Amino acid sequence: MNASGSEPGRDELARLARLLPPPAERDVPSGPYLHHKDRLMTLIDIDDDTARSRSRGEGRVPTGAGARTSAAGLLGRVRGRLPRPALWMPATALALAGSVVFGLAGGGSSGGGADSGTEAGRQGGADNAVVLLDQIAAVAAKSPATPVRDDQLVYVKSLTAGAEGGPDGVFTPGKLHPREVWMSQRPGPVKRLGVIYEDGEYVPLRELLPPGSPGVPAGAYRPTYRWLSSLPTEPGALLRELYRITKPEEGREKAQTVFEQIGELLDDTVMPPRNAAALYKAAARIPGVTKIEDAVDPAGRHGVAVSRTDKRALVATEWVFDRDSLAYLGERSYLTEDTRAGEKGTVMEETAVLRRALVDEYRQRP
């Protein structure tokens, strides 16, 4: 902490950035690692610029919880996989002890089935994946529409976990824990993206913005109901748009980042039925997508899954659905080979959606 004891200083943040282990060749976290370090250094630059602005009497340096940041916030809203906006988070999580967290807050593992994710007996093949996704799309298209007002909030309760990377570059699963989020649906740029309740604490989600920025607009990395409803509903056109708006990641297949981008849109949103159906049909067109006949989500619920393996990053991501209703249950990402980042089957990130609803106020529960 700096002398004020209320917000991290530039020297401290630079020290934390240096604690990040160097990526080894073919290690899975190499691309995400570079992104996380870049985000941390961006925070340092913003912090320095803000301090200079304050010395000139321009603007205000945030104080309190909103001015403090955690590794989890630096990794993004939910995942370490995608280049999410960095978020202001509480200072308690600054005690990194030389580790980086995959996920919004500390991670974990259900231990259920990730190590067998690539077993031939579980795979149903690409053709079966297309059939399954078409079936899921048909169910989604028939779901009752739930219009969302711009002044409402999407509430999602889930179990979540993420792997922690130590100074030696090896990632180990943490512990599954509950999380609740309230996500703003306002279409214009916003500075408060939402609120999260985790580890007994309510924390506003705020992006690290340069001075003078009006905030974060609705889009792929802040998906609102209105923005989702504006996406193409023809699967081919939608897939082209997803390839256009999804940011590439070093060391990752572009097809994988698009697949995972779709998974992000499925997690913490309320989706218009036609758009949900189009997303599933678009996913069916991504090469390398396969079906897993028997999968278990982080909450222990058995179902069927759709999976894709990034052969460059050596990570697989699977979406789990209820076998009967075909309702989306959650997702999991794990290593597909032994690397210096960890053993094959190590769960890097997982989420099980338990409740999804609309509310009118922050901290309101359905």
VOPAGU-2260 file (C-alpha; in pm, 1 decimal, decimal comma):
REM VOPAGU-2260
SITE   aa  ch    i         X         Y         Z
SITE  MET   A    0       0,0       0,0       0,0
SITE  ASN   A    1     108,0     358,4     -41,1
SITE  ALA   A    2     132,6     609,4     235,7
SITE  SER   A    3    -239,3     681,4     235,2
SITE  GLY   A    4    -320,7     315,2     295,7
SITE  SER   A    5    -626,9     342,1      76,0
SITE  GLU   A    6    -510,6     269,6    -277,0
SITE  PRO   A    7    -224,4      83,1    -447,5
SITE  GLY   A    8      71,1     291,7    -557,0
SITE  ARG   A    9     259,1     273,1    -885,2
SITE  ASP   A   10     559,5     103,4    -726,9
SITE  GLU   A   11     343,4    -163,9    -568,0
SITE  LEU   A   12     157,6    -235,4    -890,9
SITE  ALA   A   13     483,4    -255,0   -1082,9
SITE  ARG   A   14     610,4    -503,3    -825,8
SITE  LEU   A   15     296,8    -714,3    -870,9
SITE  ALA   A   16     343,0    -711,0   -1248,1
SITE  ARG   A   17     697,4    -839,1   -1208,2
SITE  LEU   A   18     568,7   -1128,1    -995,2
SITE  LEU   A   19     389,7   -1276,4   -1295,0
SITE  PRO   A   20     583,3   -1585,4   -1407,1
SITE  PRO   A   21     737,9   -1576,9   -1754,7
SITE  PRO   A   22     548,2   -1785,8   -2010,1
SITE  ALA   A   23     722,6   -2104,3   -2116,4
SITE  GLU   A   24     703,8   -2233,8   -2470,2
SITE  ARG   A   25     377,0   -2416,8   -2541,2
SITE  ASP   A   26     249,3   -2334,8   -2193,2
SITE  VAL   A   27    -124,4   -2281,6   -2206,2
SITE  PRO   A   28    -134,0   -1948,4   -2021,3
SITE  SER   A   29     120,3   -1777,6   -2249,9
SITE  GLY   A   30    -135,4   -1569,7   -2438,0
SITE  PRO   A   31    -354,8   -1493,7   -2135,0
SITE  TYR   A   32     -43,1   -1428,0   -1924,5
SITE  LEU   A   33      77,1   -1157,0   -2161,5
SITE  HIS   A   34    -269,7   -1004,2   -2165,7
SITE  HIS   A   35    -293,4    -998,4   -1784,8
SITE  LYS   A   36      48,1    -841,8   -1749,2
SITE  ASP   A   37     -42,9    -584,0   -2012,0
SITE  ARG   A   38    -360,6    -502,3   -1819,6
SITE  LEU   A   39    -165,0    -461,5   -1498,2
SITE  MET   A   40      86,4    -232,0   -1667,8
SITE  THR   A   41    -205,6     -39,9   -1820,5
SITE  LEU   A   42    -341,5      10,5   -1471,6
SITE  ILE   A   43      -2,2     141,9   -1363,5
SITE  ASP   A   44       3,4     385,2   -1656,0
SITE  ILE   A   45    -351,2     500,5   -1585,6
SITE  ASP   A   46    -272,6     538,2   -1217,2
SITE  ASP   A   47      33,0     747,7   -1302,1
SITE  ASP   A   48    -156,9     959,8   -1553,3
SITE  THR   A   49    -437,0    1016,2   -1303,2
SITE  ALA   A   50    -189,3    1120,5   -1037,2
SITE  ARG   A   51     -36,7    1370,5   -1277,9
SITE  SER   A   52    -381,8    1502,5   -1363,9
SITE  ARG   A   53    -463,2    1548,2    -997,5
SITE  SER   A   54    -139,5    1741,7    -947,9
SITE  ARG   A   55    -261,3    1975,7   -1221,8
SITE  GLY   A   56    -604,1    1999,3   -1062,7
SITE  GLU   A   57    -770,2    1790,1   -1336,1
SITE  GLY   A   58   -1024,5    1534,1   -1230,4
SITE  ARG   A   59   -1022,1    1321,7    -916,6
SITE  VAL   A   60    -842,1    1009,5    -803,6
SITE  PRO   A   61   -1095,7     751,7    -678,1
SITE  THR   A   62   -1071,1     646,9    -316,8
SITE  GLY   A   63   -1202,4     357,0    -116,8
SITE  ALA   A   64   -1299,5      21,7    -263,3
SITE  GLY   A   65   -1352,1     168,7    -607,2
SITE  ALA   A   66    -989,6     277,4    -628,3
SITE  ARG   A   67    -841,8     -56,2    -533,8
SITE  THR   A   68    -776,1    -339,1    -768,9
SITE  SER   A   69    -730,7    -713,1    -748,0
SITE  ALA   A   70    -567,9    -959,3    -981,6
SITE  ALA   A   71    -915,0   -1092,7   -1045,7
SITE  GLY   A   72   -1035,2    -756,0   -1167,0
SITE  LEU   A   73    -734,0    -723,6   -1392,2
SITE  LEU   A   74    -821,2   -1052,5   -1556,2
SITE  GLY   A   75   -1154,8    -919,4   -1660,8
SITE  ARG   A   76   -1521,4    -949,6   -1580,9
SITE  VAL   A   77   -1533,3   -1324,1   -1552,1
SITE  ARG   A   78   -1266,6   -1505,4   -1741,4
SITE  GLY   A   79    -893,6   -1492,9   -1793,9
SITE  ARG   A   80    -939,3   -1627,9   -2146,4
SITE  LEU   A   81   -1061,7   -1316,4   -2319,9
SITE  PRO   A   82    -930,4    -961,6   -2319,8
SITE  ARG   A   83   -1194,8    -820,8   -2090,7
SITE  PRO   A   84   -1193,4    -464,8   -1960,3
SITE  ALA   A   85    -996,6    -434,8   -1636,8
SITE  LEU   A   86   -1217,5    -365,3   -1336,5
SITE  TRP   A   87   -1177,8    -178,9   -1008,9
SITE  MET   A   88   -1197,6    -434,3    -727,9
SITE  PRO   A   89   -1130,1    -438,7    -351,0
SITE  ALA   A   90    -778,7    -417,3    -214,9
SITE  THR   A   91    -808,3    -737,3     -12,6
SITE  ALA   A   92    -731,8    -943,7    -321,3
SITE  LEU   A   93    -413,4    -748,1    -389,1
SITE  ALA   A   94    -228,7    -996,8    -172,0
SITE  LEU   A   95    -134,5   -1204,5    -474,5
SITE  ALA   A   96     155,9   -1382,7    -309,8
SITE  GLY   A   97     306,3   -1421,4    -653,8
SITE  SER   A   98      -2,2   -1577,2    -810,5
SITE  VAL   A   99    -245,8   -1482,4   -1083,2
SITE  VAL   A  100    -610,9   -1582,9   -1061,1
SITE  PHE   A  101    -809,0   -1713,3   -1357,8
SITE  GLY   A  102   -1161,4   -1586,7   -1303,6
SITE  LEU   A  103   -1320,1   -1278,9   -1150,0
SITE  ALA   A  104   -1229,4   -1389,6    -801,3
SITE  GLY   A  105   -1039,6   -1685,4    -661,4
SITE  GLY   A  106   -1092,2   -2007,6    -846,1
SITE  GLY   A  107   -1159,2   -2369,7    -792,0
SITE  SER   A  108   -1239,5   -2705,6    -938,2
SITE  SER   A  109   -1532,8   -2935,3    -909,4
SITE  GLY   A  110   -1299,9   -3219,3    -991,5
SITE  GLY   A  111   -1572,7   -3366,1   -1206,0
SITE  GLY   A  112   -1473,4   -3508,5   -1538,8
SITE  ALA   A  113   -1233,9   -3244,4   -1667,9
SITE  ASP   A  114    -947,0   -3488,4   -1684,2
SITE  SER   A  115   -1149,8   -3719,1   -1904,6
SITE  GLY   A  116   -1270,1   -3442,7   -2136,8
SITE  THR   A  117   -1071,4   -3573,3   -2431,9
SITE  GLU   A  118   -1137,8   -3943,9   -2387,3
SITE  ALA   A  119   -1259,6   -4100,7   -2707,4
SITE  GLY   A  120   -1546,8   -4271,5   -2527,7
SITE  ARG   A  121   -1701,0   -3938,1   -2433,2
SITE  GLN   A  122   -1675,4   -3780,6   -2775,9
SITE  GLY   A  123   -1972,6   -3790,1   -3008,4
SITE  GLY   A  124   -1802,4   -3630,0   -3308,1
SITE  ALA   A  125   -1853,1   -3313,2   -3507,8
SITE  ASP   A  126   -2167,8   -3430,8   -3688,3
SITE  ASN   A  127   -2336,6   -3510,5   -3360,0
SITE  ALA   A  128   -2233,1   -3170,1   -3225,3
SITE  VAL   A  129   -2405,3   -2998,2   -3516,7
SITE  VAL   A  130   -2722,4   -3200,6   -3458,5
SITE  LEU   A  131   -2714,4   -3123,9   -3085,0
SITE  LEU   A  132   -2660,4   -2751,8   -3137,4
SITE  ASP   A  133   -2944,9   -2742,9   -3389,4
SITE  GLN   A  134   -3170,2   -2910,2   -3132,1
SITE  ILE   A  135   -3063,5   -2661,6   -2864,8
SITE  ALA   A  136   -3127,5   -2375,3   -3108,3
SITE  ALA   A  137   -3477,5   -2503,9   -3180,2
SITE  VAL   A  138   -3557,0   -2515,2   -2807,9
SITE  ALA   A  139   -3411,1   -2167,5   -2754,5
SITE  ALA   A  140   -3614,1   -2023,0   -3042,0
SITE  LYS   A  141   -3936,9   -2147,8   -2880,6
SITE  SER   A  142   -3853,6   -2009,7   -2537,6
SITE  PRO   A  143   -4081,4   -1731,2   -2414,9
SITE  ALA   A  144   -3939,6   -1386,5   -2478,8
SITE  THR   A  145   -3854,1   -1185,6   -2169,0
SITE  PRO   A  146   -3808,8    -823,0   -2274,6
SITE  VAL   A  147   -3560,1    -634,3   -2063,8
SITE  ARG   A  148   -3591,8    -262,6   -1993,2
SITE  ASP   A  149   -3283,4     -45,4   -2015,1
SITE  ASP   A  150   -3320,6      48,0   -1647,4
SITE  GLN   A  151   -3334,0    -312,5   -1530,1
SITE  LEU   A  152   -3049,3    -538,7   -1420,8
SITE  VAL   A  153   -2969,3    -894,6   -1520,9
SITE  TYR   A  154   -2916,3   -1102,1   -1206,4
SITE  VAL   A  155   -2715,7   -1425,5   -1228,7
SITE  LYS   A  156   -2625,9   -1654,9    -941,6
SITE  SER   A  157   -2358,7   -1912,7   -1011,5
SITE  LEU   A  158   -2083,8   -2132,8    -878,8
SITE  THR   A  159   -1748,4   -2030,6   -1017,8
SITE  ALA   A  160   -1383,4   -2122,2    -991,8
SITE  GLY   A  161   -1052,9   -2048,3   -1156,4
SITE  ALA   A  162    -698,7   -2180,9   -1148,2
SITE  GLU   A  163    -422,6   -1989,1    -973,8
SITE  GLY   A  164     -80,2   -1956,9   -1133,4
SITE  GLY   A  165     215,7   -1953,3    -900,5
SITE  PRO   A  166     560,8   -1799,9    -943,9
SITE  ASP   A  167     679,9   -2122,6   -1107,9
SITE  GLY   A  168     415,1   -2090,5   -1378,6
SITE  VAL   A  169     219,0   -2395,8   -1260,9
SITE  PHE   A  170    -156,6   -2353,5   -1227,9
SITE  THR   A  171    -353,9   -2527,5    -953,1
SITE  PRO   A  172    -733,2   -2536,4    -909,6
SITE  GLY   A  173    -880,9   -2332,9    -630,8
SITE  LYS   A  174   -1219,0   -2381,6    -466,8
SITE  LEU   A  175   -1567,9   -2348,1    -609,0
SITE  HIS   A  176   -1759,7   -2065,0    -448,0
SITE  PRO   A  177   -2092,1   -1885,5    -505,5
SITE  ARG   A  178   -2110,4   -1557,9    -692,0
SITE  GLU   A  179   -2395,5   -1320,3    -766,5
SITE  VAL   A  180   -2381,3   -1044,3   -1026,2
SITE  TRP   A  181   -2614,4    -760,8   -1119,3
SITE  MET   A  182   -2528,1    -635,1   -1469,7
SITE  SER   A  183   -2638,9    -295,4   -1599,6
SITE  GLN   A  184   -2849,6    -297,1   -1915,8
SITE  ARG   A  185   -2815,9      70,9   -1995,6
SITE  PRO   A  186   -2726,6     104,5   -2365,7
SITE  GLY   A  187   -2504,5     411,7   -2346,5
SITE  PRO   A  188   -2150,7     420,4   -2211,7
SITE  VAL   A  189   -2148,4     345,1   -1839,1
SITE  LYS   A  190   -1876,6     367,9   -1577,9
SITE  ARG   A  191   -2040,8     118,7   -1343,3
SITE  LEU   A  192   -2093,6    -206,6   -1530,1
SITE  GLY   A  193   -2269,5    -374,6   -1241,6
SITE  VAL   A  194   -2224,1    -510,8    -891,4
SITE  ILE   A  195   -2082,3    -841,9    -775,2
SITE  TYR   A  196   -2137,6   -1021,0    -444,8
SITE  GLU   A  197   -1855,6   -1259,3    -366,6
SITE  ASP   A  198   -1678,5   -1371,6     -50,4
SITE  GLY   A  199   -1930,6   -1182,0     161,6
SITE  GLU   A  200   -1865,9    -845,6      -4,6
SITE  TYR   A  201   -2053,9    -627,1    -252,7
SITE  VAL   A  202   -1820,5    -465,3    -503,4
SITE  PRO   A  203   -1905,4    -231,5    -792,9
SITE  LEU   A  204   -1767,1    -338,6   -1128,3
SITE  ARG   A  205   -1591,5     -44,6   -1286,8
SITE  GLU   A  206   -1359,3     -40,6   -1584,8
SITE  LEU   A  207   -1022,9     126,4   -1567,6
SITE  LEU   A  208   -1093,0     421,9   -1792,0
SITE  PRO   A  209    -858,3     687,9   -1923,3
SITE  PRO   A  210    -931,3    1042,7   -1808,5
SITE  GLY   A  211   -1228,5    1194,3   -1988,5
SITE  SER   A  212   -1374,9     862,0   -2105,2
SITE  PRO   A  213   -1757,6     853,6   -2094,1
SITE  GLY   A  214   -1752,4     486,2   -1998,8
SITE  VAL   A  215   -1796,6     143,0   -2155,7
SITE  PRO   A  216   -2052,0     114,1   -2438,2
SITE  ALA   A  217   -2271,6    -189,7   -2482,8
SITE  GLY   A  218   -2104,9    -452,7   -2698,7
SITE  ALA   A  219   -1936,1    -790,3   -2701,8
SITE  TYR   A  220   -1755,2    -717,6   -2376,0
SITE  ARG   A  221   -2059,3    -557,6   -2209,6
SITE  PRO   A  222   -2350,4    -744,1   -2369,0
SITE  THR   A  223   -2689,6    -590,9   -2289,9
SITE  TYR   A  224   -3027,5    -725,6   -2395,4
SITE  ARG   A  225   -3068,7    -438,8   -2641,4
SITE  TRP   A  226   -2723,9    -501,7   -2793,0
SITE  LEU   A  227   -2783,2    -876,1   -2818,8
SITE  SER   A  228   -3115,1    -815,9   -2994,3
SITE  SER   A  229   -2931,2    -603,8   -3254,1
SITE  LEU   A  230   -2710,1    -893,0   -3366,4
SITE  PRO   A  231   -2785,9   -1075,4   -3692,1
SITE  THR   A  232   -3017,9   -1372,2   -3654,9
SITE  GLU   A  233   -2895,0   -1545,5   -3970,1
SITE  PRO   A  234   -2624,0   -1784,7   -3843,8
SITE  GLY   A  235   -2372,4   -1717,3   -4121,2
SITE  ALA   A  236   -2399,3   -1340,5   -4085,7
SITE  LEU   A  237   -2381,4   -1369,5   -3706,9
SITE  LEU   A  238   -2067,7   -1582,1   -3721,8
SITE  ARG   A  239   -1899,2   -1332,3   -3951,7
SITE  GLU   A  240   -1989,2   -1053,5   -3710,1
SITE  LEU   A  241   -1852,1   -1251,1   -3414,7
SITE  TYR   A  242   -1524,9   -1307,1   -3597,7
SITE  ARG   A  243   -1510,9    -933,9   -3665,9
SITE  ILE   A  244   -1576,5    -811,7   -3310,8
SITE  THR   A  245   -1386,7   -1077,6   -3116,2
SITE  LYS   A  246   -1037,3    -961,5   -3029,1
SITE  PRO   A  247    -756,1   -1197,1   -3132,2
SITE  GLU   A  248    -524,7   -1341,0   -2869,4
SITE  GLU   A  249    -162,1   -1428,6   -2916,5
SITE  GLY   A  250    -107,4   -1803,8   -2909,4
SITE  ARG   A  251    -478,2   -1882,5   -2949,9
SITE  GLU   A  252    -680,6   -2002,8   -3246,9
SITE  LYS   A  253    -923,6   -1735,7   -3363,7
SITE  ALA   A  254   -1195,6   -2000,8   -3391,4
SITE  GLN   A  255   -1144,5   -2081,5   -3023,6
SITE  THR   A  256   -1169,7   -1720,6   -2912,2
SITE  VAL   A  257   -1496,4   -1689,3   -3106,2
SITE  PHE   A  258   -1628,3   -2012,7   -2953,3
SITE  GLU   A  259   -1540,3   -1884,5   -2607,5
SITE  GLN   A  260   -1689,3   -1543,8   -2687,2
SITE  ILE   A  261   -2020,5   -1716,3   -2753,1
SITE  GLY   A  262   -1982,7   -1893,3   -2418,8
SITE  GLU   A  263   -1930,9   -1555,8   -2251,2
SITE  LEU   A  264   -2255,9   -1433,1   -2402,4
SITE  LEU   A  265   -2438,2   -1736,8   -2265,2
SITE  ASP   A  266   -2323,2   -1694,7   -1904,7
SITE  ASP   A  267   -2431,2   -1361,0   -1757,2
SITE  THR   A  268   -2707,9   -1245,2   -1989,3
SITE  VAL   A  269   -3077,2   -1276,5   -2058,9
SITE  MET   A  270   -3094,3   -1351,6   -2429,1
SITE  PRO   A  271   -3369,0   -1278,2   -2686,3
SITE  PRO   A  272   -3487,3   -1622,7   -2807,7
SITE  ARG   A  273   -3411,1   -1563,9   -3178,2
SITE  ASN   A  274   -3062,3   -1440,2   -3099,1
SITE  ALA   A  275   -2993,9   -1732,1   -2865,5
SITE  ALA   A  276   -3097,1   -1974,0   -3139,9
SITE  ALA   A  277   -2872,3   -1795,8   -3389,3
SITE  LEU   A  278   -2574,7   -1813,1   -3151,4
SITE  TYR   A  279   -2606,7   -2189,9   -3117,6
SITE  LYS   A  280   -2640,9   -2233,8   -3493,3
SITE  ALA   A  281   -2339,5   -2010,7   -3546,5
SITE  ALA   A  282   -2140,6   -2218,7   -3297,4
SITE  ALA   A  283   -2228,0   -2529,4   -3498,7
SITE  ARG   A  284   -2041,3   -2378,0   -3795,1
SITE  ILE   A  285   -1715,9   -2330,2   -3606,1
SITE  PRO   A  286   -1468,4   -2599,9   -3714,5
SITE  GLY   A  287   -1354,5   -2844,9   -3449,3
SITE  VAL   A  288   -1671,3   -2842,3   -3236,8
SITE  THR   A  289   -1758,1   -3187,2   -3097,8
SITE  LYS   A  290   -2021,7   -3345,0   -2877,4
SITE  ILE   A  291   -1951,5   -3502,1   -2537,7
SITE  GLU   A  292   -2206,9   -3769,5   -2456,1
SITE  ASP   A  293   -2172,8   -3750,5   -2079,1
SITE  ALA   A  294   -2058,4   -3434,4   -1901,6
SITE  VAL   A  295   -2087,8   -3295,1   -1550,0
SITE  ASP   A  296   -2114,1   -2925,0   -1476,4
SITE  PRO   A  297   -1937,0   -2765,8   -1175,5
SITE  ALA   A  298   -2253,4   -2805,4    -966,9
SITE  GLY   A  299   -2248,2   -3182,1   -1023,4
SITE  ARG   A  300   -2537,8   -3188,5   -1270,6
SITE  HIS   A  301   -2502,7   -3450,3   -1544,8
SITE  GLY   A  302   -2581,8   -3363,9   -1902,3
SITE  VAL   A  303   -2450,5   -3348,4   -2255,2
SITE  ALA   A  304   -2184,8   -3106,1   -2373,3
SITE  VAL   A  305   -2043,0   -2929,8   -2675,7
SITE  SER   A  306   -1666,8   -2890,7   -2671,9
SITE  ARG   A  307   -1385,7   -2738,3   -2871,8
SITE  THR   A  308   -1010,6   -2782,1   -2826,0
SITE  ASP   A  309    -757,7   -2511,9   -2902,5
SITE  LYS   A  310    -466,9   -2717,1   -3037,6
SITE  ARG   A  311    -231,8   -2420,3   -3020,5
SITE  ALA   A  312    -303,6   -2325,9   -2659,3
SITE  LEU   A  313    -375,7   -2686,9   -2551,7
SITE  VAL   A  314    -700,1   -2588,5   -2379,4
SITE  ALA   A  315   -1049,7   -2731,2   -2427,3
SITE  THR   A  316   -1371,7   -2547,8   -2345,5
SITE  GLU   A  317   -1701,4   -2727,1   -2304,6
SITE  TRP   A  318   -2057,2   -2604,8   -2257,0
SITE  VAL   A  319   -2283,0   -2835,9   -2055,0
SITE  PHE   A  320   -2656,1   -2866,3   -2119,1
SITE  ASP   A  321   -2935,5   -3051,5   -1940,6
SITE  ARG   A  322   -2988,0   -3379,9   -2124,8
SITE  ASP   A  323   -3368,1   -3354,0   -2122,7
SITE  SER   A  324   -3453,1   -2983,2   -2142,0
SITE  LEU   A  325   -3131,7   -2883,2   -2325,2
SITE  ALA   A  326   -3109,5   -2582,2   -2093,2
SITE  TYR   A  327   -2764,0   -2429,4   -2059,4
SITE  LEU   A  328   -2602,6   -2534,3   -1729,0
SITE  GLY   A  329   -2250,1   -2398,2   -1741,4
SITE  GLU   A  330   -1903,0   -2430,8   -1888,2
SITE  ARG   A  331   -1552,4   -2546,7   -1809,1
SITE  SER   A  332   -1203,8   -2498,0   -1958,8
SITE  TYR   A  333    -913,9   -2734,4   -1890,2
SITE  LEU   A  334    -572,6   -2838,6   -2015,8
SITE  THR   A  335    -567,1   -3109,0   -2279,4
SITE  GLU   A  336    -201,1   -3206,3   -2241,0
SITE  ASP   A  337      66,9   -3204,4   -1973,8
SITE  THR   A  338     256,4   -2876,8   -1992,0
SITE  ARG   A  339     468,9   -2670,1   -1761,4
SITE  ALA   A  340     147,6   -2488,4   -1674,3
SITE  GLY   A  341      -3,2   -2801,8   -1522,9
SITE  GLU   A  342    -112,0   -3157,1   -1577,5
SITE  LYS   A  343    -358,8   -3269,4   -1839,0
SITE  GLY   A  344    -711,3   -3218,0   -1708,0
SITE  THR   A  345    -626,6   -2923,4   -1482,9
SITE  VAL   A  346    -938,3   -2707,3   -1469,5
SITE  MET   A  347    -848,8   -2351,7   -1562,5
SITE  GLU   A  348   -1196,0   -2204,1   -1523,2
SITE  GLU   A  349   -1551,6   -2324,8   -1463,8
SITE  THR   A  350   -1895,9   -2181,1   -1400,7
SITE  ALA   A  351   -2234,6   -2333,5   -1323,4
SITE  VAL   A  352   -2533,9   -2103,3   -1367,3
SITE  LEU   A  353   -2782,9   -2158,6   -1084,1
SITE  ARG   A  354   -3031,8   -1875,2   -1129,1
SITE  ARG   A  355   -3098,0   -1610,6   -1389,7
SITE  ALA   A  356   -3355,2   -1331,8   -1353,9
SITE  LEU   A  357   -3439,1    -965,3   -1398,7
SITE  VAL   A  358   -3446,1    -720,7   -1107,6
SITE  ASP   A  359   -3495,6    -347,7   -1070,7
SITE  GLU   A  360   -3232,6    -261,5    -810,4
SITE  TYR   A  361   -2877,7    -353,8    -724,6
SITE  ARG   A  362   -2855,9    -615,4    -444,7
SITE  GLN   A  363   -3219,0    -712,8    -511,1
SITE  ARG   A  364   -3270,6   -1089,1    -537,5
SITE  PRO   A  365   -3554,6   -1259,8    -721,6
